[in-house]
Amino acid sequence: MTVYHLNLFNDDDVLDEEGQDFADLDAAEREAIRNARDVIAEHVRHGMPIDLNHRLEIVDGDGTILKVVRFGDCVYFKH
């Protein structure tokens, strides 16, 4: 297991100081997508605007950005 930090950058930036153990970067990315969708859902429930450029950054213990998950990449719209 490797510790990855999921830093949230939206209306209020939240740095993940402790990190979480994940089997690999793909597992950390799945969790970041789930977290982004949770934040988006919360905004929808409260009638708040959703900024599709908000993001989660997956970083290692040294602070190196390994992957960026943008909110816009986590939702799909059909007209």
C-alpha positions as CSV (number, residue, x, y, z in Angstrom):
1,M,0.0,0.0,0.0
2,T,1.1,3.5,-0.8
3,V,0.0,6.7,0.9
4,Y,-1.6,9.3,-1.5
5,H,-2.9,12.7,-0.6
6,L,-6.2,13.9,-2.2
7,N,-6.1,17.7,-2.2
8,L,-9.3,19.4,-3.0
9,F,-9.3,22.7,-4.8
10,N,-12.8,24.3,-5.0
11,D,-14.5,27.1,-3.2
12,D,-12.5,26.2,-0.1
13,D,-9.2,24.5,-0.7
14,V,-8.6,21.5,1.5
15,L,-5.2,19.9,1.7
16,D,-5.1,16.2,2.8
17,E,-2.4,16.4,5.4
18,E,-2.6,12.7,6.5
19,G,-3.2,10.9,3.2
20,Q,-4.7,7.5,2.7
21,D,-3.4,4.1,1.8
22,F,-4.3,2.9,-1.6
23,A,-3.1,-0.2,-3.5
24,D,-2.0,2.0,-6.4
25,L,-2.6,5.3,-8.3
26,D,-5.6,3.9,-10.1
27,A,-7.3,3.2,-6.8
28,A,-6.5,6.7,-5.5
29,E,-7.9,8.1,-8.8
30,R,-11.2,6.1,-8.3
31,E,-11.5,7.6,-4.8
32,A,-10.8,11.1,-6.1
33,I,-13.5,10.7,-8.7
34,R,-15.9,9.5,-6.0
35,N,-15.0,12.5,-3.8
36,A,-15.5,14.9,-6.7
37,R,-18.9,13.5,-7.5
38,D,-19.9,13.8,-3.8
39,V,-19.0,17.5,-3.8
40,I,-20.9,18.0,-7.1
41,A,-23.9,16.2,-5.7
42,E,-23.8,18.4,-2.5
43,H,-23.8,21.5,-4.7
44,V,-26.8,20.2,-6.7
45,R,-28.7,19.4,-3.5
46,H,-28.2,23.0,-2.2
47,G,-28.8,24.7,-5.6
48,M,-25.2,26.0,-5.7
49,P,-23.3,26.5,-8.9
50,I,-20.8,23.8,-10.0
51,D,-17.5,24.9,-11.3
52,L,-16.3,22.2,-13.7
53,N,-12.7,23.5,-13.4
54,H,-12.5,22.6,-9.7
55,R,-10.3,19.7,-9.1
56,L,-8.7,17.1,-6.8
57,E,-4.9,16.6,-7.1
58,I,-3.5,13.3,-6.1
59,V,0.0,13.8,-4.7
60,D,2.6,11.7,-3.1
61,G,4.3,12.2,0.3
62,D,6.8,14.6,-1.3
63,G,4.0,16.8,-2.7
64,T,4.6,15.8,-6.3
65,I,1.4,15.9,-8.3
66,L,0.7,12.5,-9.8
67,K,-2.8,13.0,-11.3
68,V,-5.3,15.8,-11.5
69,V,-9.0,14.9,-11.5
70,R,-11.2,17.8,-12.7
71,F,-14.8,18.0,-11.8
72,G,-15.8,18.4,-15.4
73,D,-14.2,15.0,-16.2
74,C,-16.4,13.3,-13.5
75,V,-19.8,14.1,-14.8
76,Y,-21.6,13.7,-18.1
77,F,-24.6,15.6,-19.4
78,K,-27.1,14.5,-21.9
79,H,-29.4,17.0,-23.8
